[in-house]
């Protein structure tokens, strides 16, 4: 049960960090920083959840190694996107 709490906190931290990373991206599209943060966080978390659900569908569980790999790939993707948005 404890690992569910840890995983939930990790996904929540990912969502918050993603929102912070995309706060300024909304200026390009004419939306507020809060809207931009929410949009970026929701999109990134949905992508992560889809990856985790596919893993569960294929293995009937999500082992720690697969969870770590999925969240680390999502973090790298957000970091890359955030860098690209700052250059624009």
ChimeraX commands (.cxc) that place a marker at each C-alpha (Angstrom):
marker #1 position 0.00,0.00,0.00 radius 0.5
marker #1 position 2.84,2.40,0.79 radius 0.5
marker #1 position 4.18,2.26,-2.75 radius 0.5
marker #1 position 0.83,3.58,-4.05 radius 0.5
marker #1 position 1.22,6.65,-1.87 radius 0.5
marker #1 position 4.79,7.14,-3.11 radius 0.5
marker #1 position 3.75,6.69,-6.73 radius 0.5
marker #1 position 0.83,9.08,-6.32 radius 0.5
marker #1 position 3.11,11.70,-4.77 radius 0.5
marker #1 position 5.62,11.24,-7.61 radius 0.5
marker #1 position 2.91,11.75,-10.25 radius 0.5
marker #1 position 1.61,14.80,-8.35 radius 0.5
marker #1 position 5.14,16.25,-8.20 radius 0.5
marker #1 position 5.51,15.58,-11.93 radius 0.5
marker #1 position 2.22,17.40,-12.60 radius 0.5
marker #1 position 3.23,20.40,-10.50 radius 0.5
marker #1 position 6.69,20.62,-12.05 radius 0.5
marker #1 position 5.21,20.35,-15.54 radius 0.5
marker #1 position 2.77,23.13,-14.78 radius 0.5
marker #1 position 5.59,25.34,-13.55 radius 0.5
marker #1 position 7.69,24.54,-16.62 radius 0.5
marker #1 position 4.90,25.59,-18.98 radius 0.5
marker #1 position 3.65,28.70,-17.17 radius 0.5
marker #1 position 5.28,31.05,-19.64 radius 0.5
marker #1 position 4.41,29.08,-22.76 radius 0.5
marker #1 position 0.90,30.50,-22.83 radius 0.5
marker #1 position 2.18,33.92,-23.87 radius 0.5
marker #1 position 2.79,32.51,-27.34 radius 0.5
marker #1 position -0.86,31.42,-27.63 radius 0.5
marker #1 position -2.38,34.36,-25.77 radius 0.5
marker #1 position -3.53,32.46,-22.69 radius 0.5
marker #1 position -2.76,33.17,-19.06 radius 0.5
marker #1 position 0.12,31.58,-17.18 radius 0.5
marker #1 position -2.30,29.59,-15.02 radius 0.5
marker #1 position -4.17,28.24,-18.06 radius 0.5
marker #1 position -0.90,27.37,-19.71 radius 0.5
marker #1 position 0.34,25.59,-16.58 radius 0.5
marker #1 position -2.88,23.61,-16.27 radius 0.5
marker #1 position -2.91,22.68,-19.95 radius 0.5
marker #1 position 0.72,21.53,-19.89 radius 0.5
marker #1 position 0.30,19.56,-16.67 radius 0.5
marker #1 position -2.89,17.80,-17.77 radius 0.5
marker #1 position -1.42,16.82,-21.14 radius 0.5
marker #1 position 1.80,15.51,-19.64 radius 0.5
marker #1 position 0.05,13.56,-16.87 radius 0.5
marker #1 position -2.38,12.01,-19.36 radius 0.5
marker #1 position 0.56,10.86,-21.46 radius 0.5
marker #1 position 2.24,9.35,-18.40 radius 0.5
marker #1 position -0.96,7.64,-17.30 radius 0.5
marker #1 position -1.47,6.19,-20.78 radius 0.5
marker #1 position 2.04,4.72,-20.67 radius 0.5
marker #1 position 1.40,3.22,-17.24 radius 0.5
marker #1 position -1.95,1.79,-18.35 radius 0.5
marker #1 position -0.36,0.17,-21.40 radius 0.5
marker #1 position 2.27,-1.35,-19.14 radius 0.5
marker #1 position -0.43,-2.67,-16.82 radius 0.5
marker #1 position -2.40,-4.07,-19.76 radius 0.5
marker #1 position 0.66,-5.91,-21.01 radius 0.5
marker #1 position 1.99,-7.21,-17.69 radius 0.5
marker #1 position -0.99,-7.15,-15.29 radius 0.5
marker #1 position 1.14,-4.96,-13.03 radius 0.5
marker #1 position 3.49,-2.01,-13.19 radius 0.5
marker #1 position 6.81,-3.08,-11.68 radius 0.5
marker #1 position 8.93,-0.40,-10.04 radius 0.5
marker #1 position 11.48,-0.48,-12.87 radius 0.5
marker #1 position 8.76,0.15,-15.46 radius 0.5
marker #1 position 7.22,2.94,-13.37 radius 0.5
marker #1 position 10.62,4.59,-12.97 radius 0.5
marker #1 position 11.32,4.28,-16.70 radius 0.5
marker #1 position 7.92,5.75,-17.65 radius 0.5
marker #1 position 8.14,8.73,-15.32 radius 0.5
marker #1 position 11.76,9.46,-16.23 radius 0.5
marker #1 position 10.90,9.42,-19.95 radius 0.5
marker #1 position 7.98,11.77,-19.25 radius 0.5
marker #1 position 10.29,14.10,-17.32 radius 0.5
marker #1 position 12.80,14.13,-20.18 radius 0.5
marker #1 position 10.03,14.85,-22.67 radius 0.5
marker #1 position 8.69,17.78,-20.64 radius 0.5
marker #1 position 12.19,19.18,-20.11 radius 0.5
marker #1 position 12.85,19.00,-23.84 radius 0.5
marker #1 position 9.51,20.64,-24.68 radius 0.5
marker #1 position 10.07,23.38,-22.10 radius 0.5
marker #1 position 13.47,24.18,-23.60 radius 0.5
marker #1 position 11.95,24.37,-27.08 radius 0.5
marker #1 position 9.18,26.69,-25.85 radius 0.5
marker #1 position 11.71,29.02,-24.18 radius 0.5
marker #1 position 13.65,29.32,-27.45 radius 0.5
marker #1 position 10.52,30.42,-29.35 radius 0.5
marker link #1:1,2 radius 0.2
marker link #1:2,3 radius 0.2
marker link #1:3,4 radius 0.2
marker link #1:4,5 radius 0.2
marker link #1:5,6 radius 0.2
marker link #1:6,7 radius 0.2
marker link #1:7,8 radius 0.2
marker link #1:8,9 radius 0.2
marker link #1:9,10 radius 0.2
marker link #1:10,11 radius 0.2
marker link #1:11,12 radius 0.2
marker link #1:12,13 radius 0.2
marker link #1:13,14 radius 0.2
marker link #1:14,15 radius 0.2
marker link #1:15,16 radius 0.2
marker link #1:16,17 radius 0.2
marker link #1:17,18 radius 0.2
marker link #1:18,19 radius 0.2
marker link #1:19,20 radius 0.2
marker link #1:20,21 radius 0.2
marker link #1:21,22 radius 0.2
marker link #1:22,23 radius 0.2
marker link #1:23,24 radius 0.2
marker link #1:24,25 radius 0.2
marker link #1:25,26 radius 0.2
marker link #1:26,27 radius 0.2
marker link #1:27,28 radius 0.2
marker link #1:28,29 radius 0.2
marker link #1:29,30 radius 0.2
marker link #1:30,31 radius 0.2
marker link #1:31,32 radius 0.2
marker link #1:32,33 radius 0.2
marker link #1:33,34 radius 0.2
marker link #1:34,35 radius 0.2
marker link #1:35,36 radius 0.2
marker link #1:36,37 radius 0.2
marker link #1:37,38 radius 0.2
marker link #1:38,39 radius 0.2
marker link #1:39,40 radius 0.2
marker link #1:40,41 radius 0.2
marker link #1:41,42 radius 0.2
marker link #1:42,43 radius 0.2
marker link #1:43,44 radius 0.2
marker link #1:44,45 radius 0.2
marker link #1:45,46 radius 0.2
marker link #1:46,47 radius 0.2
marker link #1:47,48 radius 0.2
marker link #1:48,49 radius 0.2
marker link #1:49,50 radius 0.2
marker link #1:50,51 radius 0.2
marker link #1:51,52 radius 0.2
marker link #1:52,53 radius 0.2
marker link #1:53,54 radius 0.2
marker link #1:54,55 radius 0.2
marker link #1:55,56 radius 0.2
marker link #1:56,57 radius 0.2
marker link #1:57,58 radius 0.2
marker link #1:58,59 radius 0.2
marker link #1:59,60 radius 0.2
marker link #1:60,61 radius 0.2
marker link #1:61,62 radius 0.2
marker link #1:62,63 radius 0.2
marker link #1:63,64 radius 0.2
marker link #1:64,65 radius 0.2
marker link #1:65,66 radius 0.2
marker link #1:66,67 radius 0.2
marker link #1:67,68 radius 0.2
marker link #1:68,69 radius 0.2
marker link #1:69,70 radius 0.2
marker link #1:70,71 radius 0.2
marker link #1:71,72 radius 0.2
marker link #1:72,73 radius 0.2
marker link #1:73,74 radius 0.2
marker link #1:74,75 radius 0.2
marker link #1:75,76 radius 0.2
marker link #1:76,77 radius 0.2
marker link #1:77,78 radius 0.2
marker link #1:78,79 radius 0.2
marker link #1:79,80 radius 0.2
marker link #1:80,81 radius 0.2
marker link #1:81,82 radius 0.2
marker link #1:82,83 radius 0.2
marker link #1:83,84 radius 0.2
marker link #1:84,85 radius 0.2
marker link #1:85,86 radius 0.2
marker link #1:86,87 radius 0.2
marker link #1:87,88 radius 0.2
view
